């Protein structure tokens, strides 16, 4: 399955070089707070010798601009709605490969449009990354080479935001020797068919949750043994290689659907219908215990008879929507340990290559994990969340890096105070008193621009 990574950066024209290995902490905060959209292309069986090329997408609310509903409610909005937005996504597909200079093609073979009007009941919902709009675009195409463009418009924008034109090869699934793997959120039995809700997060899966993989098995052999394997992925600047195996399981007979096919259900939540009958394909629906996997990238492969070359393979990543900014970069994650670890401890963690450093970093936090039987480390998450909060809350004109201020450091180490009081001494500088169960910290304004320094502890 071809993977075209089409993100917000493409629509806004920003450079992706920001996500390089050497970044600063403020850049990571910007990255972590950037609105998220997911757009993926998938290949499905078509009709009359054709193949279905589908684009499935999800736009989180924090990406979408909202407006206050007009007083006359001329939009026929729900009764509790306060804000609304309109959004339109279209695609145009052209035959042939893209020209070297990206000249426009006149040979358009397909165009599809999706539109929706969204409503929220509060301003907080307009800023949510957990609420979203989703849908799909599709085309029936003769196998061959194509190029396409996506166009996005929101709130009646006159000028659409365009992605760059991209090439894509549409295969003939009846002769394709490798299978496709689709990530499935959940499935239900609907009479004679299975309805499969697509994950619809590109190649991401929610961190700490299990999911399903739907795999087309090419040239299915009823006598063969098929197994699914998950390996660590080791991404580098130039390539991504397969690492150690962390999960392996033989696919049971009941997981196979022979003489089957799948169809796209173009609904609000994109889904597939898996049907058995007089159809030419075999699919396997396999449960993947990702709740046991660390927050990292992985390869999922299907192996036939223990052969070395997989018959299907895809890369997937854990998606932690509110992941603290420091955890996006190993160098900064280790550096931020300075509030709770000694210089010698940090030096020891930093000794070695990236793989060794990451292993020692994980071991540092595993030794402090309050719930060692789960992959989610609450203590680590809380520590790095405090750093993000301190950076934004305690920064000032004098020191914009709030996590490096005196108040920021105390907040990171001890959390929010049980009681906070501001004192205005006559003729003196403003003071702020933070009270904890067994200690009190006193800060004094140093510049008059929100910059407080620690002057006493009791």
Buried (B, 14 or more C-beta within 10 A) or exposed (E): BBEBEBBBBBBEEEEEEEEEEEBEBEBBBEBBEBBBBBBBBBBBBBEEEBBBBBBBBBBBBBBBEBEEBEEEEEEEBEEEBBBBBBBBBBBBBBBEBBEEEEEEBEEEBBEBEBEBEBBBEEEEBBBEBEBBBBBBBBBBBBBBEBBBBBBBBBEEEEEBBBBEBBEBEBBEBEEBEBBBBBBBBEBEEEEEBBBBBBBBBBBBBBBBEBBBBBBBBBEBEEEEEBBBBBBBBBEEEEEEEBBEEBBEEEBEEEBBBEEBBBBBBBEEBBBBBBBBEEBEBBBBBBBBEBBBBBBBBBBBBBBBEEEEEBBBBBBBBBBBEEBBBBBBBBBBBBEBBBBEBEEEBBEEBBEEEEEEBBEBBBEBBEEEBEEEEEBBBEEBBEBBBBBBBBBEBBBBEEBEBBBBBBBBBBBBEBEEBEEEEEEEEEEEBBBBBBBBEEEBBBBBBBEEEBBBBBEEEE
